[in-house]
Amino acid sequence: MMIKNHLYILLIFEYSISVGAQNPSNEVSFEKLISKFKNYGSEWGFVKKDTLTEPYLYKDDDFNVLISENPIHFEIDTLVLKNPYYTDGFDDWDDNYINFPISFSAIYEDNLISLFGNGKFVCHSLNDNSRNKKLETELNSKKFKHHWVIDGKLYAKSKSILFSRLYQWTGIKWKSLDIKIPVGKQPILFSDDKFIVYRKCSGEFGGIIYFFDRQNKETYFTESTCANTVISNNGQYQVLAHLGHMIGKSEIKIIDDPKKLSKAKLFKKREANLDYPDKSNSYSKELDLFGIQFFSTFLIKDRRLFLTHLNESTFLTEIDGKEILVVNPLFNNDKYTHDPITRTYGEYTLINMDFYGIAIDREVSVMIIKDEKITLIDWNENHSR
């Protein structure tokens, strides 16, 4: 597919804006974001300075980006959490990935549960971000290599190579289970009483989203490069995916009935891309855009927000037809991630963020959203640019 090479960059205009509630403490300032768009120069396409007027930041044939007239104020915190098992016992700096979680963090009973390469958990209370050492001691009675939260219950796979088993935390001890869950080491994007949803991502080489039927144990799939968020709404499954290759792209697939998708023939192939396509055509597309990346989507007060990346900036938006409305500039910088996932845990939304240049495909940061508070946690050091 030929990608359009005509991107439009911001007209240099004298425009600053601070909008929000009448209470000054709740104002949302977009001045820094606007300034960044003003001074951004793209290596792609051509600059067309005569196409923009206030309040547009960016225009393309398929979408426009502008400041929302109805912004959302968030209390925003950023902090760094240290891996207590950090080591510099490696020769090549590229091996520093070993100091980052081996399994994407999850939220369990108001705690951020993270697992490191030595098989030990690190737990932080979401009330004050302090270490929950009591819970750590209990969970670390065994060593593990992967963990997940499903239906509010904490599961983990033991670290043993030959005799790895699945365990469930009872609240008192680890209980060995004979059941199997469909994932190997992949994170779970979504689960309900019908399906466990997970993905395989191979970047520009493609990706797949899998729906494991919890009743009949069959697995259904369709292509999605690469799925980062799954939302169930009115019986439909909405799958947001993005790809950062070249100028980037994003799509939303709507799946009415996952059981109408193609079946995955070989369950053991969950770790690899399948060599056969989904021929069902049992989905529709709500969105399909080149030139912009949506890393995540979640709901705040019945408003559907998108963690959006454009022009080396990351911010929050809403979508209204062709208009992409910036509702909050977040950190006023670039918070990039290659293959994030988003899950909802009760009243919390958790975005797990990787970055190839820091820790390959391991988690380097998490973003936690609750009500109108956003907390960005970086592992070991500040990773924002």
C-alpha positions, -999 to +999 in steps of 0.1 A: +000+000+000+014+034-010+014+058+020+006+094+013+037+115+016+020+149+020+019+158+057+009+192+067+029+209+095+017+237+117+015+272+104+037+294+125+011+316+141+010+336+174-014+315+193-014+303+229-043+289+248-052+280+284-086+267+288-105+248+315-126+254+345-130+288+361-109+277+390-073+285+378-059+254+395-080+234+370-069+252+339-053+232+312-025+249+294-016+239+259+011+266+253+041+242+254+024+217+231+015+244+206+050+257+207+064+223+200+041+218+170+051+253+158+088+244+157+084+208+145+100+199+112+091+166+096+114+144+076+083+131+057+066+150+030+062+187+024+054+217+046+023+236+036+022+267+058-008+283+040-033+256+049-038+262+086-057+286+107-063+287+144-069+265+164-055+237+142-022+221+150-021+198+121-041+189+090-041+159+068-065+147+041-079+121+065-078+139+099-072+172+116-057+179+150-069+208+171-072+220+207-105+209+223-129+235+235-138+210+263-104+200+278-100+177+308-079+186+338-059+158+353-037+157+384-005+143+369+023+127+389+056+113+376+080+092+396+108+067+393+107+033+410+139+013+415+142-024+409+155-035+443+173-064+425+191-041+401+225-054+389+252-040+367+268-074+363+268-075+325+294-065+299+272-050+272+249-021+280+223-037+257+220-064+284+206-038+308+171-051+299+176-077+326+169-049+352+133-044+339+102-065+347+102-099+329+064-099+328+041-069+323+030-055+357-006-060+368-029-045+395-041-068+423-060-055+453-048-019+450-012-030+445+010-028+414+025-063+411+057-065+391+079-095+385+117-095+378+141-119+362+152-134+394+117-148+398+107-124+426+078-100+429+080-063+438+047-048+451+038-012+454+007+001+471-013+024+448-024+044+478+010+060+483+034+041+459+052+026+489+066-009+488+042-035+502+069-057+517+045-079+535+028-089+503+061-093+486+073-117+513+042-138+509+042-139+471+080-147+470+076-180+487+081-194+452+099-181+421+080-173+389+086-163+353+052-148+342+021-135+360-014-123+351-045-111+368-077-128+355-112-122+370-095-103+398-073-133+407-035-134+406-020-163+386+017-170+380+038-196+362+067-211+381+102-204+371+112-241+367+122-250+331+113-287+333+084-286+357+068-252+353+033-251+368+005-226+370-004-213+404-031-191+418-027-169+448-054-177+474-047-146+495-028-168+519-006-191+498+001-203+462-022-231+451-011-254+422-036-257+394-042-284+369-060-260+345-043-242+317-046-206+305-041-200+268-011-177+270+025-186+271+044-155+281+022-130+264+003-104+284-035-105+284-053-076+269-088-084+281-109-110+298-146-115+306-168-145+313-166-155+276-131-149+263-095-144+273-080-121+247-043-119+239-020-110+210+011-117+190+030-087+176+058-088+151+058-051+141+058-044+104+057-081+098+022-084+112+002-092+143-026-113+155-053-110+181-066-142+197-099-148+214-098-179+236-133-192+243-135-201+280-164-225+274-154-246+244-116-240+247-114-230+210-092-201+199-103-177+173-082-151+156-079-122+132-050-100+120-043-069+141-010-050+139-005-045+167-034-047+192-029-026+223-064-022+238-097-042+238-129-028+250-163-046+253-192-023+245-228-033+239-218-069+231-191-058+206-153-061+210-135-030+199-098-036+191-074-007+189-041-013+172-012+008+161+021+004+143+050+028+145+068+017+113+075+046+088+050+074+096+028+052+118-008+040+115-038+032+137-070+012+133-100+001+153-117-031+144-152-039+156-159-076+162-195-085+169-189-122+175-154-135+179-167-171+173-173-161+137-136-154+132-114-181+119-102-208+143-065-211+151-057-246+140-026-252+162-027-240+197+010-244+201+015-217+176+005-190+201+041-179+203+044-172+165+025-156+137+002-180+120+010-190+084-027-187+073-050-157+074-084-150+089-108-155+060-140-148+079-143-111+073-163-110+105-153-076+115-157-039+105-133-010+108-143+021+128-110+039+121-081+034+098-055+062+097-019+067+085+004+092+100-008+091+137-005+065+165-030+058+192-012+039+219-042+033+241-079+041+247-099+043+279-130+060+294-131+089+317-166+101+328-181+085+297-156+102+274-135+079+253-099+092+254-069+082+233-032+083+242-020+098+210+014+102+194+021+127+167+051+150+157+072+135+186+046+145+212+023+123+232-010+137+245-046+128+252-074+133+226-110+126+217-121+117+182-151+134+166-154+123+130-124+137+112-114+159+141-089+147+167-094+170+197-065+175+222-081+174+257-048+174+277-011+178+268+000+154+295+037+158+301+044+182+273+070+159+259+074+127+239+065+095+258+070+069+231+063+032+233+064+005+207+040-023+218+020-011+248-011-028+262-040-013+282-061-032+308-088-021+332-086-034+368-117-022+386-114+015+390-079+016+376-066+017+340-031+004+335-010+011+305+022-010+302+048+006+281+079-009+265+107+008+246+131-012+224+161+011+229+160+007+267+148-028+274+138-044+241+102-057+247+102-054+284+082-029+304+101+003+311+071+024+323+035+022+334+008+048+333-020+044+359-053+063+355-079+066+382-107+091+380-089+123+370-054+114+382-027+101+360+005+086+375+035+079+352+060+055+367+094+049+351+115+020+361+151+027+374+154+062+359+134+089+341+127+077+305+108+106+292+122+128+264 
